[in-house]
Amino acid sequence: MKFALIFAVTLALVATTQSAPMILSKRRFGQEHTPKADGTFKDIKDIAKGTNKEEQAGNLSGAMVRALLAKAPTCDQQNRADEVIDLAYELGGKKEKQLIKVAKIYRQLERNTPKAGQPSALCKKQPRHKELYGLVQAQDPTGKGKTPGKGSDKGKGENYAETHPVGGVKMPKIQKVDGDFVVNGNKFNGDVNAAQNRQCDIQHNLCFNKFNGGDRSFSGADCDKQTNVCKSGPPVFG
């Protein structure tokens, strides 16, 4: 009798499972331990090895891992990259250049997100060190038009090149005039993408003009990187 009851319950459970399959959403985890990410954590410790900063580097390496987790605060990754450059300046010499390179690589690593294809939020504050200007984290390549500033999000949110301009050089705003888009008096026959490209190119030229004028608080490469960030973000209207 007991066997018959157990058998009946088992059949009922099987039937329920088959009639109502579980729906599992894919998650974008594991980005904190890709080969590229692990390489940055290891490099931090290796570069500081034999100095009086070994413990500091070890603690920072662990914090860098946690900053790539899905629940980490939005600006944690950028903050950790800034701290890597702090360490670089403290060590100086050849190690300084090595650590700055690591910081740049780390800042552009992809972060975990709760769902596959979901973009991670961008930090809206400017990094403390100019070496990180214009750098943001990579986004899940499986996403379809959901990367901040691209696809269906075009025109929404803030453009990092506008809110954190290299050298303080602002871009000209796009004006809407009689149904057209206008940048510095130039019209684009209703093509907002062309208008945005122009505003980004103008900012790029102004950035280089300031650099060529003697401002060495940033590099020409920073101007180039900013242009890519500008064009991948939303257009900026006045």
Residue frames relative to the residue before (quaternion, step in Angstrom):
aa qw qx qy qz dx dy dz
M 1.0000 0.0000 0.0000 0.0000 0.00 0.00 0.00
K 0.6595 0.5009 -0.3013 0.4726 3.55 0.96 -0.94
F 0.6385 0.5347 -0.3266 0.4470 3.56 0.99 -0.85
A 0.6501 0.5231 -0.3101 0.4556 3.57 0.98 -0.88
L 0.6506 0.5188 -0.3122 0.4582 3.58 1.02 -0.83
I 0.6573 0.5051 -0.3038 0.4697 3.58 0.94 -0.92
F 0.6481 0.5294 -0.3120 0.4500 3.55 0.98 -0.88
A 0.6522 0.5197 -0.3055 0.4595 3.57 1.02 -0.87
V 0.6493 0.5131 -0.3126 0.4663 3.58 0.98 -0.86
T 0.6379 0.5361 -0.3184 0.4519 3.57 1.00 -0.86
L 0.6535 0.5088 -0.3092 0.4675 3.57 0.96 -0.88
A 0.6400 0.5315 -0.3240 0.4506 3.56 1.01 -0.81
L 0.6546 0.5108 -0.3096 0.4634 3.58 0.99 -0.84
V 0.6416 0.5213 -0.3193 0.4634 3.56 0.98 -0.84
A 0.6581 0.5149 -0.3061 0.4562 3.55 0.93 -0.91
T 0.6501 0.5195 -0.3132 0.4575 3.57 0.99 -0.86
T 0.6577 0.5196 -0.3039 0.4529 3.56 0.96 -0.91
Q 0.6880 0.4843 -0.2859 0.4586 3.55 0.96 -0.87
S 0.6964 0.4758 -0.2800 0.4585 3.58 1.02 -0.75
A 0.7846 0.1961 -0.1109 0.5776 3.60 1.16 -0.51
P 0.1111 -0.8329 0.5400 0.0495 3.60 0.34 1.20
M 0.5054 -0.6469 0.4814 0.3072 3.55 -1.11 0.71
I 0.2398 -0.7554 0.5951 0.1330 3.54 -1.00 0.87
L 0.0597 -0.8146 0.5768 -0.0130 3.55 -0.49 1.20
S 0.2808 -0.7493 0.5727 0.1781 3.58 -0.81 0.96
K 0.4787 -0.6724 0.4850 0.2890 3.54 -0.99 0.86
R 0.2072 -0.7775 0.5839 0.1074 3.53 -1.00 0.84
R 0.3553 -0.7259 0.5514 0.2067 3.55 -1.12 0.70
F 0.2185 0.7797 -0.5487 0.2080 3.55 0.30 1.31
G 0.6672 0.5358 -0.3641 0.3677 3.55 -1.32 0.16
Q 0.4755 0.6940 -0.4374 0.3176 3.60 1.25 -0.05
E 0.6035 0.5732 -0.3616 0.4201 3.59 1.21 -0.39
H 0.7749 0.2762 -0.1742 0.5413 3.58 1.24 -0.17
T 0.2384 0.7201 -0.5968 0.2617 3.54 0.84 1.00
P 0.6656 -0.4960 0.3483 0.4354 3.63 -1.15 0.35
K 0.6578 0.5123 -0.3142 0.4541 3.58 0.99 -0.81
A 0.6578 0.5004 -0.3069 0.4718 3.57 0.98 -0.85
D 0.6637 0.5028 -0.3057 0.4618 3.57 0.87 -0.94
G 0.6038 0.5714 -0.3491 0.4325 3.56 1.11 -0.67
T 0.6613 0.4946 -0.3172 0.4663 3.60 0.98 -0.78
F 0.6380 0.5257 -0.3367 0.4508 3.60 0.98 -0.79
K 0.6688 0.4975 -0.2869 0.4721 3.56 1.00 -0.87
D 0.6442 0.5430 -0.3248 0.4297 3.57 0.95 -0.90
I 0.6070 0.5657 -0.3543 0.4313 3.59 0.99 -0.83
K 0.7155 0.4489 -0.2522 0.4721 3.56 0.83 -1.01
D 0.6535 0.5229 -0.3197 0.4440 3.57 0.98 -0.81
I 0.6682 0.5077 -0.3053 0.4500 3.59 0.93 -0.88
A 0.7164 0.4370 -0.2489 0.4836 3.58 1.05 -0.76
K 0.4523 0.7109 -0.4420 0.3078 3.59 1.26 -0.21
G 0.7972 0.2699 -0.2197 0.4932 3.55 -0.93 0.94
T 0.6410 0.4650 -0.3309 0.5132 3.58 1.31 0.07
N 0.6017 -0.5565 0.4162 0.3936 3.57 -1.27 0.01
K 0.6068 0.5549 -0.3426 0.4545 3.57 1.30 0.27
E 0.3185 0.7849 -0.4874 0.2119 3.60 1.23 0.24
E 0.6809 0.4827 -0.2966 0.4642 3.58 0.84 -0.95
Q 0.6345 0.5297 -0.3215 0.4620 3.57 0.98 -0.85
A 0.6654 0.5023 -0.2961 0.4661 3.57 0.96 -0.88
G 0.6405 0.5300 -0.3229 0.4523 3.58 1.02 -0.78
N 0.6641 0.4923 -0.2973 0.4778 3.56 0.97 -0.88
L 0.6503 0.5173 -0.3101 0.4618 3.56 1.01 -0.83
S 0.6166 0.5538 -0.3395 0.4448 3.57 1.01 -0.79
G 0.6644 0.4950 -0.2979 0.4741 3.58 0.96 -0.85
A 0.6498 0.5139 -0.3119 0.4652 3.57 1.02 -0.81
M 0.6111 0.5579 -0.3431 0.4446 3.57 1.11 -0.67
V 0.6129 0.5365 -0.3433 0.4675 3.58 1.06 -0.73
R 0.6957 0.4920 -0.2784 0.4432 3.57 0.80 -1.04
A 0.6312 0.5608 -0.3344 0.4187 3.60 1.08 -0.66
L 0.6671 0.4889 -0.3045 0.4725 3.60 1.22 -0.31
L 0.4978 0.6598 -0.4271 0.3667 3.59 1.26 -0.04
A 0.6509 -0.5655 0.3471 0.3689 3.56 -1.15 0.64
K 0.7362 0.4272 -0.2348 0.4693 3.59 1.01 -0.76
A 0.4393 0.6995 -0.4620 0.3230 3.60 1.25 0.02
P 0.5839 -0.5733 0.4315 0.3798 3.63 -1.07 0.63
T 0.6786 -0.5574 0.3093 0.3648 3.55 -1.08 0.81
C 0.7862 0.3521 -0.1764 0.4763 3.60 0.86 -0.92
D 0.3658 0.7622 -0.4775 0.2393 3.61 1.23 0.08
Q 0.6537 0.5206 -0.3269 0.4414 3.59 0.88 -0.89
Q 0.6645 0.4873 -0.3003 0.4804 3.58 0.93 -0.87
N 0.6419 0.5309 -0.3265 0.4468 3.59 0.97 -0.82
R 0.6583 0.4973 -0.3147 0.4693 3.57 0.97 -0.83
A 0.6255 0.5286 -0.3384 0.4634 3.59 1.03 -0.75
D 0.6212 0.5271 -0.3318 0.4757 3.58 1.05 -0.76
E 0.6688 0.5030 -0.2996 0.4583 3.58 0.99 -0.82
V 0.5834 0.5488 -0.3729 0.4684 3.58 1.14 -0.55
I 0.6706 0.4761 -0.2977 0.4847 3.58 1.00 -0.80
D 0.5560 0.5681 -0.3894 0.4653 3.60 1.13 -0.54
L 0.6710 0.4938 -0.2798 0.4771 3.54 0.93 -0.99
A 0.6118 0.5607 -0.3410 0.4416 3.57 1.04 -0.78
Y 0.6786 0.4842 -0.2873 0.4717 3.57 0.90 -0.93
E 0.6366 0.5373 -0.3267 0.4465 3.58 1.06 -0.74
L 0.7162 0.4327 -0.2507 0.4867 3.58 1.00 -0.80
G 0.2050 -0.8380 0.4839 0.1468 3.57 1.10 -0.71
G 0.7595 0.4195 -0.2755 0.4140 3.53 -1.37 -0.16
K 0.8303 -0.1551 0.1531 0.5129 3.54 -1.10 -0.79
K 0.6362 0.5444 -0.3274 0.4378 3.57 1.03 -0.79
E 0.5865 0.5799 -0.3691 0.4284 3.58 1.10 -0.64
K 0.6811 0.4812 -0.2872 0.4712 3.58 0.85 -0.96
Q 0.6469 0.5295 -0.3193 0.4462 3.57 0.99 -0.84
L 0.6992 0.4733 -0.2740 0.4603 3.57 0.90 -0.92
I 0.6084 0.5364 -0.3581 0.4624 3.59 1.05 -0.64
K 0.6282 0.5243 -0.3271 0.4727 3.57 1.04 -0.76
V 0.6449 0.5119 -0.3140 0.4727 3.58 0.99 -0.85
A 0.6396 0.5424 -0.3223 0.4392 3.58 0.96 -0.89
K 0.6625 0.5056 -0.3048 0.4611 3.58 0.96 -0.85
I 0.6433 0.5090 -0.3211 0.4731 3.57 0.99 -0.83
Y 0.6684 0.5176 -0.2959 0.4447 3.55 0.89 -0.99
R 0.6504 0.5392 -0.3279 0.4228 3.59 0.90 -0.89
Q 0.7409 0.4189 -0.2228 0.4753 3.59 1.09 -0.63
L 0.4198 0.6991 -0.4745 0.3314 3.59 1.26 0.25
E 0.5111 -0.6248 0.4894 0.3300 3.56 -1.17 0.54
R 0.3075 -0.7363 0.5745 0.1823 3.57 -1.11 0.72
N 0.5783 -0.5486 0.4620 0.3886 3.56 -1.26 0.32
T 0.0690 -0.7658 0.6360 0.0650 3.55 -1.23 0.54
P 0.6291 -0.5742 0.3636 0.3772 3.62 -1.10 0.60
K 0.8000 0.1614 -0.0742 0.5732 3.59 1.09 -0.67
A 0.5396 -0.5997 0.4788 0.3463 3.56 -1.12 0.67
G 0.7820 0.2965 -0.2343 0.4956 3.57 -0.91 0.91
Q 0.5873 0.5767 -0.3699 0.4309 3.58 1.25 -0.25
P 0.3788 -0.7332 0.5085 0.2456 3.63 -0.76 0.93
S 0.4034 -0.6688 0.5572 0.2821 3.56 -1.17 0.54
A 0.5526 -0.6400 0.4239 0.3245 3.57 -1.02 0.83
L 0.4079 -0.7055 0.5300 0.2346 3.55 -1.11 0.76
C 0.4710 -0.6462 0.5199 0.3007 3.55 -1.10 0.72
K 0.2885 -0.8039 0.5016 0.1375 3.58 -0.75 1.02
K 0.6197 0.5153 -0.3720 0.4605 3.59 1.20 0.01
Q 0.5354 -0.6339 0.4544 0.3239 3.56 -1.15 0.60
P 0.4939 -0.6432 0.4814 0.3326 3.62 -0.98 0.74
R 0.5749 -0.6126 0.4163 0.3478 3.57 -1.15 0.54
H 0.7637 0.3399 -0.1785 0.5190 3.57 1.08 -0.68
K 0.5280 -0.6745 0.4263 0.2909 3.56 -0.90 1.00
E 0.5571 0.6226 -0.3908 0.3864 3.59 1.15 -0.50
L 0.7158 0.4359 -0.2423 0.4888 3.58 1.20 -0.48
Y 0.3937 0.7315 -0.4811 0.2801 3.59 1.26 -0.03
G 0.8326 0.2229 -0.1773 0.4750 3.55 -0.97 0.91
L 0.6107 0.5541 -0.3584 0.4377 3.60 1.25 -0.08
V 0.0143 0.7785 -0.6267 0.0325 3.57 -0.97 0.90
Q 0.6235 -0.5619 0.3862 0.3827 3.56 -1.22 0.34
A 0.5374 -0.5930 0.4891 0.3469 3.55 -1.23 0.54
Q 0.3219 -0.7397 0.5590 0.1918 3.56 -1.23 0.48
D 0.6719 -0.4980 0.3717 0.4030 3.54 -1.27 0.46
P 0.3641 -0.7660 0.4846 0.2142 3.63 -0.53 1.10
T 0.6012 0.5605 -0.3714 0.4319 3.61 1.22 -0.23
G 0.5053 0.6526 -0.4242 0.3727 3.58 1.27 -0.17
K 0.2462 -0.7724 0.5719 0.1256 3.57 -1.09 0.72
G 0.8492 -0.1337 0.0462 0.5087 3.52 -0.19 1.31
K 0.5981 0.5964 -0.3616 0.3946 3.59 1.16 0.36
T 0.4143 0.6830 -0.4912 0.3471 3.56 1.24 0.19
P 0.5680 -0.6127 0.4033 0.3732 3.62 -0.84 0.85
G 0.8210 0.2240 -0.1806 0.4931 3.54 -0.83 1.02
K 0.7155 0.4034 -0.2604 0.5074 3.61 1.22 -0.01
G 0.8388 0.2500 -0.1454 0.4612 3.51 -1.37 0.22
S 0.8577 -0.0804 0.0773 0.5018 3.52 -0.92 -1.02
D 0.6576 0.5024 -0.3176 0.4629 3.59 1.20 -0.33
K 0.3834 0.7402 -0.4812 0.2712 3.60 1.26 -0.03
G 0.7839 0.2828 -0.2281 0.5035 3.54 -0.80 1.00
K 0.6747 0.4515 -0.2988 0.5016 3.59 1.26 -0.09
G 0.7837 0.3339 -0.2323 0.4694 3.56 -1.17 0.52
E 0.5995 -0.5679 0.4347 0.3592 3.53 -1.32 -0.29
N 0.3636 -0.6821 0.5852 0.2453 3.53 -1.24 0.55
Y 0.4609 -0.7197 0.4477 0.2631 3.58 -0.59 1.18
A 0.6363 0.5379 -0.3316 0.4425 3.59 1.06 -0.70
E 0.6512 0.4878 -0.3089 0.4925 3.57 1.22 -0.44
T 0.7334 0.4254 -0.2410 0.4723 3.58 0.90 -0.90
H 0.7859 0.1750 -0.0999 0.5846 3.61 1.20 -0.51
P 0.0212 0.8560 -0.5161 0.0217 3.62 0.65 1.06
V 0.4981 -0.6426 0.4963 0.3043 3.56 -0.99 0.86
G 0.8426 0.1033 -0.1003 0.5190 3.57 -0.83 0.98
G 0.5575 -0.6286 0.3821 0.3846 3.57 1.27 0.21
V 0.4726 0.6863 -0.4313 0.3459 3.58 1.30 0.21
K 0.2429 -0.8040 0.5322 0.1067 3.56 -0.43 1.23
M 0.4398 -0.6656 0.5356 0.2771 3.55 -1.24 0.50
P 0.5167 -0.6005 0.4815 0.3749 3.62 -1.15 0.41
K 0.4521 -0.6957 0.4911 0.2653 3.56 -1.05 0.74
I 0.4451 -0.6436 0.5487 0.2944 3.55 -1.24 0.54
Q 0.1799 -0.7810 0.5923 0.0831 3.56 -0.87 1.00
K 0.2973 -0.7201 0.5945 0.1992 3.57 -1.12 0.68
V 0.0782 0.8056 -0.5757 0.1163 3.55 -0.49 1.24
D 0.8458 -0.1067 0.0355 0.5215 3.59 -0.65 1.15
G 0.7376 -0.4375 0.2292 0.4604 3.56 0.89 0.93
D 0.6618 0.4659 -0.3127 0.4971 3.59 1.26 0.10
F 0.4127 -0.6736 0.5503 0.2703 3.55 -1.33 0.26
V 0.0746 -0.8242 0.5606 -0.0281 3.55 -0.74 1.12
V 0.0375 -0.7752 0.6306 0.0018 3.57 -0.99 0.93
N 0.8349 -0.1080 0.0223 0.5392 3.57 -0.58 1.18
G 0.7531 -0.4052 0.2034 0.4768 3.56 0.96 0.89
N 0.6214 0.5364 -0.3433 0.4565 3.60 1.24 -0.19
K 0.2589 -0.7778 0.5591 0.1242 3.58 -0.89 1.00
F 0.2261 -0.8116 0.5333 0.0763 3.57 -1.14 0.69
N 0.5117 -0.6994 0.3991 0.2996 3.57 1.14 0.67
G 0.7312 -0.4557 0.2366 0.4492 3.55 0.92 0.91
D 0.5478 0.6126 -0.3967 0.4090 3.61 1.27 0.11
V 0.2439 -0.8115 0.5150 0.1293 3.58 -0.12 1.28
N 0.6093 0.5575 -0.3602 0.4338 3.61 1.08 -0.61
A 0.6470 0.5029 -0.3139 0.4795 3.57 1.01 -0.81
A 0.6350 0.5260 -0.3249 0.4632 3.57 1.04 -0.78
Q 0.6607 0.4991 -0.3124 0.4656 3.57 0.96 -0.82
N 0.6201 0.5385 -0.3470 0.4529 3.59 0.97 -0.79
R 0.6555 0.5097 -0.3149 0.4597 3.57 0.99 -0.83
Q 0.6700 0.4928 -0.3244 0.4505 3.61 0.86 -0.86
C 0.6489 0.5060 -0.3169 0.4716 3.59 1.07 -0.70
D 0.6499 0.5149 -0.3130 0.4632 3.58 1.02 -0.81
I 0.6328 0.5211 -0.3319 0.4667 3.57 1.03 -0.75
Q 0.6413 0.5108 -0.3244 0.4717 3.58 0.96 -0.84
H 0.6235 0.5462 -0.3279 0.4532 3.57 1.04 -0.82
N 0.6785 0.4896 -0.2913 0.4637 3.58 0.90 -0.93
L 0.6528 0.5080 -0.3107 0.4683 3.57 0.99 -0.83
C 0.6145 0.5513 -0.3302 0.4577 3.54 1.10 -0.78
F 0.6832 0.4739 -0.2795 0.4801 3.58 0.91 -0.94
N 0.6063 0.5536 -0.3576 0.4450 3.58 1.05 -0.70
K 0.6650 0.4923 -0.3029 0.4730 3.56 0.98 -0.84
F 0.6386 0.5173 -0.3228 0.4695 3.58 1.03 -0.80
N 0.6891 0.4738 -0.2764 0.4735 3.58 0.89 -0.94
G 0.6256 0.5436 -0.3297 0.4522 3.55 1.25 -0.42
G 0.6997 -0.4995 0.2573 0.4412 3.57 1.29 0.05
D 0.5154 0.6259 -0.4354 0.3913 3.61 1.24 -0.07
R 0.0533 -0.8225 0.5661 -0.0095 3.59 -0.55 1.17
S 0.3602 0.7188 -0.5100 0.3059 3.57 1.13 0.62
F 0.7557 0.1447 -0.1149 0.6283 3.58 1.35 -0.09
S 0.4259 -0.7009 0.5105 0.2584 3.58 -1.27 0.18
G 0.6537 -0.4908 0.3891 0.4247 3.55 -1.29 0.20
A 0.6062 0.5602 -0.3470 0.4452 3.56 1.12 -0.68
D 0.5992 0.5568 -0.3584 0.4499 3.59 1.13 -0.64
C 0.6254 0.5314 -0.3317 0.4653 3.58 1.07 -0.75
D 0.6511 0.5191 -0.3118 0.4576 3.58 0.99 -0.85
K 0.6619 0.5077 -0.3061 0.4588 3.57 0.90 -0.94
Q 0.6431 0.5386 -0.3263 0.4357 3.55 0.98 -0.86
T 0.6214 0.5504 -0.3471 0.4365 3.59 1.02 -0.73
N 0.6409 0.5113 -0.3212 0.4740 3.58 1.01 -0.78
V 0.6435 0.5092 -0.3134 0.4778 3.56 1.02 -0.84
C 0.6354 0.5497 -0.3190 0.4385 3.56 0.98 -0.89
K 0.7314 0.4431 -0.2427 0.4580 3.57 0.82 -1.00
S 0.6600 0.4835 -0.3188 0.4786 3.60 1.19 -0.37
G 0.6388 0.5092 -0.3201 0.4798 3.57 1.30 -0.23
P 0.6780 -0.4807 0.3510 0.4313 3.58 -1.27 -0.09
P 0.5714 -0.5675 0.4458 0.3907 3.62 -1.16 0.43
V 0.3177 -0.7504 0.5537 0.1712 3.56 -1.14 0.67
F 0.1479 -0.8167 0.5564 0.0389 3.55 -0.59 1.19
G 0.3602 -0.7315 0.5424 0.2024 3.52 -1.19 0.63
